[in-house]
């Protein structure tokens, strides 16, 4: 099956803040996600099937969150790990995913 990426505005705003080195690292990981979206860990506790990509931006642990909807990989947001996904519910509500 062929998958395609669809970033949200929130995701794109957060990508623009990342360092160039981190953007390249994330781009490589997104290529892997496009090949196999089930490769990364699934998040539990949400009504929508969510996955996360782990990466580091200048010493800060971050997570790129995405959802798989049919053949579309919807890139939702980038979150700081130390916040324990607290912001995720409000972001999902803004994007009408829950």
N, CA, C and O atoms as a GROMACS GRO file, in nm:
protein
  392
    1UNK      N    1   0.084  -0.117   0.000
    1UNK     CA    2   0.000   0.000   0.000
    1UNK      C    3   0.089   0.124   0.000
    1UNK      O    4   0.192   0.127   0.066
    2UNK      N    5   0.048   0.224  -0.074
    2UNK     CA    6   0.124   0.348  -0.081
    2UNK      C    7   0.063   0.451   0.013
    2UNK      O    8  -0.057   0.479   0.007
    3UNK      N    9   0.144   0.508   0.100
    3UNK     CA   10   0.100   0.608   0.196
    3UNK      C   11   0.155   0.744   0.157
    3UNK      O   12   0.260   0.754   0.093
    4UNK      N   13   0.083   0.849   0.195
    4UNK     CA   14   0.134   0.983   0.170
    4UNK      C   15   0.120   1.067   0.297
    4UNK      O   16   0.032   1.043   0.379
    5UNK      N   17   0.208   1.166   0.310
    5UNK     CA   18   0.214   1.251   0.429
    5UNK      C   19   0.126   1.373   0.411
    5UNK      O   20   0.121   1.433   0.304
    6UNK      N   21   0.057   1.410   0.517
    6UNK     CA   22  -0.027   1.529   0.518
    6UNK      C   23  -0.002   1.602   0.650
    6UNK      O   24  -0.061   1.567   0.752
    7UNK      N   25   0.085   1.704   0.650
    7UNK     CA   26   0.115   1.776   0.775
    7UNK      C   27   0.007   1.879   0.808
    7UNK      O   28  -0.048   1.944   0.719
    8UNK      N   29  -0.023   1.893   0.935
    8UNK     CA   30  -0.116   1.997   0.981
    8UNK      C   31  -0.039   2.129   0.989
    8UNK      O   32   0.084   2.131   0.986
    9UNK      N   33  -0.114   2.238   1.000
    9UNK     CA   34  -0.051   2.369   1.016
    9UNK      C   35   0.028   2.376   1.146
    9UNK      O   36   0.135   2.437   1.151
   10UNK      N   37  -0.023   2.313   1.249
   10UNK     CA   38   0.046   2.310   1.378
   10UNK      C   39   0.181   2.240   1.364
   10UNK      O   40   0.282   2.288   1.415
   11UNK      N   41   0.182   2.128   1.295
   11UNK     CA   42   0.305   2.053   1.273
   11UNK      C   43   0.407   2.139   1.197
   11UNK      O   44   0.524   2.145   1.234
   12UNK      N   45   0.362   2.205   1.091
   12UNK     CA   46   0.452   2.285   1.009
   12UNK      C   47   0.511   2.403   1.087
   12UNK      O   48   0.628   2.436   1.070
   13UNK      N   49   0.432   2.465   1.172
   13UNK     CA   50   0.482   2.575   1.255
   13UNK      C   51   0.593   2.525   1.348
   13UNK      O   52   0.693   2.593   1.368
   14UNK      N   53   0.574   2.408   1.403
   14UNK     CA   54   0.672   2.353   1.496
   14UNK      C   55   0.797   2.304   1.424
   14UNK      O   56   0.907   2.311   1.480
   15UNK      N   57   0.783   2.256   1.303
   15UNK     CA   58   0.900   2.214   1.224
   15UNK      C   59   0.988   2.335   1.194
   15UNK      O   60   1.110   2.324   1.197
   16UNK      N   61   0.927   2.448   1.165
   16UNK     CA   62   1.004   2.569   1.132
   16UNK      C   63   1.092   2.616   1.248
   16UNK      O   64   1.190   2.686   1.225
   17UNK      N   65   1.058   2.578   1.369
   17UNK     CA   66   1.136   2.618   1.488
   17UNK      C   67   1.258   2.527   1.508
   17UNK      O   68   1.354   2.567   1.573
   18UNK      N   69   1.255   2.407   1.453
   18UNK     CA   70   1.362   2.310   1.474
   18UNK      C   71   1.492   2.354   1.407
   18UNK      O   72   1.490   2.431   1.311
   19UNK      N   73   1.604   2.305   1.459
   19UNK     CA   74   1.734   2.333   1.397
   19UNK      C   75   1.744   2.259   1.264
   19UNK      O   76   1.671   2.163   1.241
   20UNK      N   77   1.832   2.303   1.177
   20UNK     CA   78   1.848   2.240   1.045
   20UNK      C   79   1.889   2.094   1.057
   20UNK      O   80   1.842   2.008   0.983
   21UNK      N   81   1.978   2.065   1.152
   21UNK     CA   82   2.023   1.928   1.174
   21UNK      C   83   1.904   1.839   1.213
   21UNK      O   84   1.890   1.727   1.163
   22UNK      N   85   1.819   1.889   1.301
   22UNK     CA   86   1.703   1.813   1.347
   22UNK      C   87   1.602   1.795   1.234
   22UNK      O   88   1.540   1.690   1.223
   23UNK      N   89   1.584   1.898   1.151
   23UNK     CA   90   1.492   1.887   1.037
   23UNK      C   91   1.535   1.774   0.944
   23UNK      O   92   1.451   1.698   0.895
   24UNK      N   93   1.666   1.762   0.919
   24UNK     CA   94   1.716   1.654   0.834
   24UNK      C   95   1.692   1.518   0.898
   24UNK      O   96   1.652   1.422   0.831
   25UNK      N   97   1.717   1.510   1.028
   25UNK     CA   98   1.696   1.386   1.103
   25UNK      C   99   1.548   1.346   1.098
   25UNK      O  100   1.516   1.229   1.075
   26UNK      N  101   1.460   1.441   1.118
   26UNK     CA  102   1.316   1.414   1.115
   26UNK      C  103   1.271   1.375   0.974
   26UNK      O  104   1.186   1.287   0.959
   27UNK      N  105   1.327   1.438   0.874
   27UNK     CA  106   1.290   1.404   0.735
   27UNK      C  107   1.325   1.259   0.704
   27UNK      O  108   1.248   1.189   0.637
   28UNK      N  109   1.440   1.212   0.751
   28UNK     CA  110   1.478   1.073   0.730
   28UNK      C  111   1.380   0.978   0.799
   28UNK      O  112   1.342   0.875   0.744
   29UNK      N  113   1.338   1.015   0.920
   29UNK     CA  114   1.244   0.931   0.993
   29UNK      C  115   1.106   0.931   0.927
   29UNK      O  116   1.035   0.830   0.930
   30UNK      N  117   1.070   1.043   0.868
   30UNK     CA  118   0.941   1.050   0.799
   30UNK      C  119   0.940   0.964   0.673
   30UNK      O  120   0.836   0.911   0.635
   31UNK      N  121   1.054   0.951   0.608
   31UNK     CA  122   1.064   0.862   0.493
   31UNK      C  123   1.036   0.718   0.537
   31UNK      O  124   0.966   0.644   0.468
   32UNK      N  125   1.092   0.679   0.652
   32UNK     CA  126   1.067   0.545   0.705
   32UNK      C  127   0.920   0.526   0.742
   32UNK      O  128   0.864   0.419   0.720
   33UNK      N  129   0.859   0.629   0.796
   33UNK     CA  130   0.717   0.622   0.833
   33UNK      C  131   0.633   0.605   0.708
   33UNK      O  132   0.536   0.529   0.708
   34UNK      N  133   0.671   0.674   0.602
   34UNK     CA  134   0.595   0.664   0.476
   34UNK      C  135   0.601   0.522   0.420
   34UNK      O  136   0.506   0.476   0.358
   35UNK      N  137   0.713   0.454   0.441
   35UNK     CA  138   0.728   0.316   0.394
   35UNK      C  139   0.651   0.218   0.483
   35UNK      O  140   0.590   0.124   0.433
   36UNK      N  141   0.653   0.243   0.615
   36UNK     CA  142   0.583   0.155   0.709
   36UNK      C  143   0.535   0.237   0.829
   36UNK      O  144   0.609   0.255   0.925
   37UNK      N  145   0.411   0.287   0.825
   37UNK     CA  146   0.362   0.372   0.933
   37UNK      C  147   0.344   0.301   1.067
   37UNK      O  148   0.328   0.366   1.170
   38UNK      N  149   0.346   0.168   1.066
   38UNK     CA  150   0.329   0.092   1.190
   38UNK      C  151   0.461   0.062   1.260
   38UNK      O  152   0.463  -0.007   1.362
   39UNK      N  153   0.570   0.113   1.206
   39UNK     CA  154   0.704   0.088   1.262
   39UNK      C  155   0.721   0.151   1.400
   39UNK      O  156   0.789   0.094   1.486
   40UNK      N  157   0.662   0.268   1.422
   40UNK     CA  158   0.680   0.340   1.548
   40UNK      C  159   0.576   0.296   1.652
   40UNK      O  160   0.477   0.231   1.621
   41UNK      N  161   0.603   0.335   1.776
   41UNK     CA  162   0.517   0.296   1.888
   41UNK      C  163   0.381   0.365   1.879
   41UNK      O  164   0.372   0.484   1.851
   42UNK      N  165   0.277   0.288   1.905
   42UNK     CA  166   0.140   0.342   1.910
   42UNK      C  167   0.115   0.401   2.048
   42UNK      O  168   0.162   0.348   2.149
   43UNK      N  169   0.040   0.509   2.051
   43UNK     CA  170   0.002   0.572   2.178
   43UNK      C  171  -0.133   0.516   2.221
   43UNK      O  172  -0.221   0.493   2.138
   44UNK      N  173  -0.149   0.495   2.349
   44UNK     CA  174  -0.275   0.443   2.401
   44UNK      C  175  -0.348   0.552   2.478
   44UNK      O  176  -0.289   0.654   2.515
   45UNK      N  177  -0.476   0.530   2.500
   45UNK     CA  178  -0.554   0.624   2.579
   45UNK      C  179  -0.624   0.730   2.496
   45UNK      O  180  -0.681   0.823   2.552
   46UNK      N  181  -0.621   0.718   2.365
   46UNK     CA  182  -0.686   0.814   2.278
   46UNK      C  183  -0.786   0.739   2.189
   46UNK      O  184  -0.767   0.621   2.159
   47UNK      N  185  -0.892   0.808   2.148
   47UNK     CA  186  -0.994   0.746   2.063
   47UNK      C  187  -0.942   0.724   1.922
   47UNK      O  188  -0.995   0.640   1.848
   48UNK      N  189  -0.840   0.799   1.884
   48UNK     CA  190  -0.782   0.789   1.750
   48UNK      C  191  -0.654   0.707   1.760
   48UNK      O  192  -0.585   0.712   1.862
   49UNK      N  193  -0.622   0.632   1.658
   49UNK     CA  194  -0.497   0.554   1.654
   49UNK      C  195  -0.382   0.651   1.627
   49UNK      O  196  -0.372   0.706   1.518
   50UNK      N  197  -0.296   0.671   1.728
   50UNK     CA  198  -0.184   0.764   1.718
   50UNK      C  199  -0.052   0.691   1.732
   50UNK      O  200  -0.042   0.589   1.800
   51UNK      N  201   0.049   0.745   1.666
   51UNK     CA  202   0.185   0.693   1.675
   51UNK      C  203   0.279   0.808   1.705
   51UNK      O  204   0.244   0.924   1.685
   52UNK      N  205   0.399   0.774   1.753
   52UNK     CA  206   0.496   0.879   1.783
   52UNK      C  207   0.633   0.844   1.724
   52UNK      O  208   0.671   0.728   1.715
   53UNK      N  209   0.704   0.950   1.685
   53UNK     CA  210   0.842   0.938   1.637
   53UNK      C  211   0.929   1.009   1.740
   53UNK      O  212   0.909   1.126   1.770
   54UNK      N  213   1.025   0.938   1.795
   54UNK     CA  214   1.116   0.997   1.893
   54UNK      C  215   1.231   1.067   1.820
   54UNK      O  216   1.284   1.016   1.722
   55UNK      N  217   1.268   1.185   1.870
   55UNK     CA  218   1.388   1.253   1.821
   55UNK      C  219   1.434   1.355   1.923
   55UNK      O  220   1.364   1.385   2.019
   56UNK      N  221   1.553   1.407   1.901
   56UNK     CA  222   1.617   1.499   1.993
   56UNK      C  223   1.648   1.628   1.919
   56UNK      O  224   1.702   1.625   1.808
   57UNK      N  225   1.613   1.741   1.978
   57UNK     CA  226   1.642   1.872   1.919
   57UNK      C  227   1.724   1.953   2.018
   57UNK      O  228   1.670   2.006   2.116
   58UNK      N  229   1.852   1.962   1.993
   58UNK     CA  230   1.943   2.037   2.080
   58UNK      C  231   1.932   1.995   2.227
   58UNK      O  232   1.926   2.080   2.315
   59UNK      N  233   1.930   1.866   2.252
   59UNK     CA  234   1.927   1.813   2.387
   59UNK      C  235   1.788   1.803   2.448
   59UNK      O  236   1.775   1.760   2.562
   60UNK      N  237   1.686   1.840   2.374
   60UNK     CA  238   1.548   1.833   2.425
   60UNK      C  239   1.477   1.718   2.355
   60UNK      O  240   1.467   1.715   2.232
   61UNK      N  241   1.428   1.623   2.434
   61UNK     CA  242   1.355   1.509   2.379
   61UNK      C  243   1.220   1.556   2.327
   61UNK      O  244   1.144   1.621   2.398
   62UNK      N  245   1.192   1.523   2.202
   62UNK     CA  246   1.065   1.562   2.141
   62UNK      C  247   1.002   1.442   2.074
   62UNK      O  248   1.067   1.341   2.048
   63UNK      N  249   0.872   1.455   2.046
   63UNK     CA  250   0.796   1.351   1.980
   63UNK      C  251   0.713   1.413   1.869
   63UNK      O  252   0.641   1.511   1.890
   64UNK      N  253   0.722   1.354   1.750
   64UNK     CA  254   0.634   1.391   1.640
   64UNK      C  255   0.517   1.293   1.646
   64UNK      O  256   0.536   1.172   1.646
   65UNK      N  257   0.396   1.346   1.650
   65UNK     CA  258   0.276   1.264   1.663
   65UNK      C  259   0.205   1.259   1.528
   65UNK      O  260   0.186   1.361   1.462
   66UNK      N  261   0.166   1.138   1.489
   66UNK     CA  262   0.091   1.124   1.365
   66UNK      C  263  -0.019   1.020   1.380
   66UNK      O  264  -0.017   0.936   1.471
   67UNK      N  265  -0.113   1.028   1.288
   67UNK     CA  266  -0.225   0.935   1.286
   67UNK      C  267  -0.236   0.878   1.145
   67UNK      O  268  -0.205   0.945   1.047
   68UNK      N  269  -0.279   0.755   1.138
   68UNK     CA  270  -0.297   0.690   1.008
   68UNK      C  271  -0.446   0.683   0.978
   68UNK      O  272  -0.523   0.617   1.048
   69UNK      N  273  -0.485   0.752   0.872
   69UNK     CA  274  -0.625   0.753   0.829
   69UNK      C  275  -0.627   0.704   0.684
   69UNK      O  276  -0.591   0.777   0.592
   70UNK      N  277  -0.670   0.580   0.666
   70UNK     CA  278  -0.667   0.513   0.536
   70UNK      C  279  -0.524   0.513   0.482
   70UNK      O  280  -0.437   0.451   0.542
   71UNK      N  281  -0.499   0.581   0.371
   71UNK     CA  282  -0.364   0.584   0.312
   71UNK      C  283  -0.290   0.714   0.348
   71UNK      O  284  -0.180   0.738   0.298
   72UNK      N  285  -0.350   0.794   0.432
   72UNK     CA  286  -0.295   0.924   0.468
   72UNK      C  287  -0.228   0.917   0.606
   72UNK      O  288  -0.288   0.873   0.704
   73UNK      N  289  -0.104   0.963   0.611
   73UNK     CA  290  -0.034   0.976   0.738
   73UNK      C  291  -0.047   1.123   0.777
   73UNK      O  292   0.022   1.209   0.721
   74UNK      N  293  -0.134   1.151   0.872
   74UNK     CA  294  -0.163   1.287   0.913
   74UNK      C  295  -0.067   1.327   1.025
   74UNK      O  296  -0.076   1.276   1.136
   75UNK      N  297   0.026   1.418   0.994
   75UNK     CA  298   0.125   1.465   1.090
   75UNK      C  299   0.059   1.572   1.177
   75UNK      O  300   0.025   1.680   1.129
   76UNK      N  301   0.041   1.540   1.303
   76UNK     CA  302  -0.040   1.623   1.392
   76UNK      C  303   0.039   1.734   1.459
   76UNK      O  304   0.005   1.852   1.445
   77UNK      N  305   0.144   1.698   1.532
   77UNK     CA  306   0.216   1.798   1.611
   77UNK      C  307   0.352   1.745   1.654
   77UNK      O  308   0.382   1.627   1.640
   78UNK      N  309   0.433   1.836   1.706
   78UNK     CA  310   0.560   1.801   1.769
   78UNK      C  311   0.551   1.848   1.914
   78UNK      O  312   0.522   1.965   1.940
   79UNK      N  313   0.574   1.756   2.006
   79UNK     CA  314   0.561   1.786   2.148
   79UNK      C  315   0.692   1.763   2.222
   79UNK      O  316   0.770   1.675   2.185
   80UNK      N  317   0.714   1.842   2.325
   80UNK     CA  318   0.827   1.816   2.414
   80UNK      C  319   0.792   1.698   2.502
   80UNK      O  320   0.682   1.693   2.558
   81UNK      N  321   0.881   1.604   2.516
   81UNK     CA  322   0.855   1.482   2.592
   81UNK      C  323   0.828   1.511   2.739
   81UNK      O  324   0.747   1.442   2.802
   82UNK      N  325   0.895   1.610   2.794
   82UNK     CA  326   0.880   1.636   2.938
   82UNK      C  327   0.738   1.680   2.975
   82UNK      O  328   0.703   1.678   3.093
   83UNK      N  329   0.657   1.718   2.877
   83UNK     CA  330   0.520   1.760   2.906
   83UNK      C  331   0.423   1.642   2.908
   83UNK      O  332   0.304   1.660   2.932
   84UNK      N  333   0.474   1.521   2.883
   84UNK     CA  334   0.395   1.398   2.895
   84UNK      C  335   0.265   1.401   2.813
   84UNK      O  336   0.162   1.351   2.859
   85UNK      N  337   0.270   1.457   2.695
   85UNK     CA  338   0.155   1.458   2.601
   85UNK      C  339   0.033   1.532   2.656
   85UNK      O  340  -0.078   1.509   2.610
   86UNK      N  341   0.053   1.621   2.754
   86UNK     CA  342  -0.060   1.694   2.811
   86UNK      C  343  -0.129   1.784   2.708
   86UNK      O  344  -0.251   1.802   2.713
   87UNK      N  345  -0.053   1.839   2.615
   87UNK     CA  346  -0.108   1.930   2.514
   87UNK      C  347  -0.181   1.856   2.403
   87UNK      O  348  -0.257   1.917   2.328
   88UNK      N  349  -0.160   1.729   2.393
   88UNK     CA  350  -0.208   1.653   2.277
   88UNK      C  351  -0.360   1.653   2.266
   88UNK      O  352  -0.413   1.665   2.156
   89UNK      N  353  -0.431   1.640   2.376
   89UNK     CA  354  -0.577   1.635   2.370
   89UNK      C  355  -0.633   1.764   2.312
   89UNK      O  356  -0.723   1.760   2.228
   90UNK      N  357  -0.582   1.878   2.356
   90UNK     CA  358  -0.633   2.006   2.303
   90UNK      C  359  -0.597   2.023   2.155
   90UNK      O  360  -0.675   2.080   2.080
   91UNK      N  361  -0.482   1.975   2.114
   91UNK     CA  362  -0.443   1.982   1.973
   91UNK      C  363  -0.535   1.894   1.890
   91UNK      O  364  -0.578   1.934   1.782
   92UNK      N  365  -0.565   1.774   1.938
   92UNK     CA  366  -0.657   1.685   1.866
   92UNK      C  367  -0.796   1.746   1.854
   92UNK      O  368  -0.862   1.729   1.752
   93UNK      N  369  -0.839   1.816   1.957
   93UNK     CA  370  -0.969   1.884   1.950
   93UNK      C  371  -0.967   1.997   1.849
   93UNK      O  372  -1.064   2.014   1.775
   94UNK      N  373  -0.858   2.075   1.843
   94UNK     CA  374  -0.846   2.183   1.744
   94UNK      C  375  -0.853   2.129   1.602
   94UNK      O  376  -0.911   2.191   1.514
   95UNK      N  377  -0.793   2.013   1.582
   95UNK     CA  378  -0.790   1.953   1.448
   95UNK      C  379  -0.911   1.865   1.420
   95UNK      O  380  -0.918   1.800   1.316
   96UNK      N  381  -1.006   1.864   1.512
   96UNK     CA  382  -1.131   1.786   1.500
   96UNK      C  383  -1.105   1.636   1.482
   96UNK      O  384  -1.176   1.570   1.406
   97UNK      N  385  -1.006   1.583   1.550
   97UNK     CA  386  -0.977   1.440   1.544
   97UNK      C  387  -1.044   1.363   1.658
   97UNK      O  388  -1.053   1.241   1.653
   98UNK      N  389  -1.090   1.436   1.760
   98UNK     CA  390  -1.166   1.369   1.868
   98UNK      C  391  -1.291   1.448   1.896
   98UNK      O  392  -1.370   1.411   1.983
   0.00000   0.00000   0.00000
